[in-house]
Amino acid sequence: MPAGIQISARAEEKRRPVTAPCTTTGLVKVRYGDNQQAVFNSRCQCELLIKHMKLKCGYTDLEGELDLISWRNGDLQGVSERRNLHEYASTCLKERETYVLVHIQHDEDEPNPEYISLLHNLEKFKPDLALKLHDLSRPQAKHIRAKWSSMSRKEMHNGQSDHPNSSAAPKQSLLTRKATGSKFLDLINSAMRSKDLLGGTEETRNKNSEK
């Protein structure tokens, strides 16, 4: 190859842009609908990710905000929070993790927003996640449940301290029933003996009258 052509080829190679190798980092899996799944790239602004999820999952007409909760522990990721909208979603999400799409519905009459799972029948797949969503919507319910659980544990502890031997009460009841039954039998036997004595006395009187 002539020298001039070689120099031209080298110059052309230098002018070509250097492209990064294709990688799968930053991808997350989102569950929604009738057990449907979609993969999204978290290396974009949260606002752009939300728009993309609405479009791809078919929720463009849905009013309100969309967010994600972790499939692993139920934590709300906060991609819809105002302070995070212009941040990269990768700062909120972990790559290769699975999330559930959540609809946040605000009501003027309610102090707290309602968090609704867009994965149908979440309570069948993950009952603990459904409970966490309920607690997010109704924080007072979580407080009441925790208080009730504490009271129940305290009552169980007090019951065990009052009756260290759980079988003592049934045994005592059985002994009481036996004692009562024994007394009842003694009364019957005593009555029968009294009847026999009376009968014998009457027979003696009859014999004496015949004589």
Number of C-alpha atoms within 10 A of each C-alpha: 5 6 7 8 10 11 10 10 10 10 11 10 10 9 8 8 7 8 6 6 5 6 7 9 13 17 19 19 17 22 22 18 16 11 12 11 16 13 14 17 17 23 18 16 17 26 18 17 20 19 13 16 19 17 12 13 17 11 15 12 8 11 11 9 16 24 22 26 23 18 19 12 11 18 14 19 17 18 27 19 14 11 9 16 17 15 17 18 25 19 16 16 23 17 18 16 14 21 25 24 24 21 20 18 16 15 9 7 7 10 10 14 16 19 23 20 25 20 19 15 14 20 13 10 12 13 11 15 22 19 15 19 20 17 17 18 20 17 13 11 13 16 12 11 12 12 11 12 12 12 12 12 11 12 12 12 11 12 12 12 11 10 11 10 9 12 9 11 11 10 11 11 11 12 12 12 12 12 12 12 12 12 12 12 12 12 12 12 12 12 12 12 12 12 12 12 12 12 11 11 11 12 11 11 10 10 9 9 7 6 5
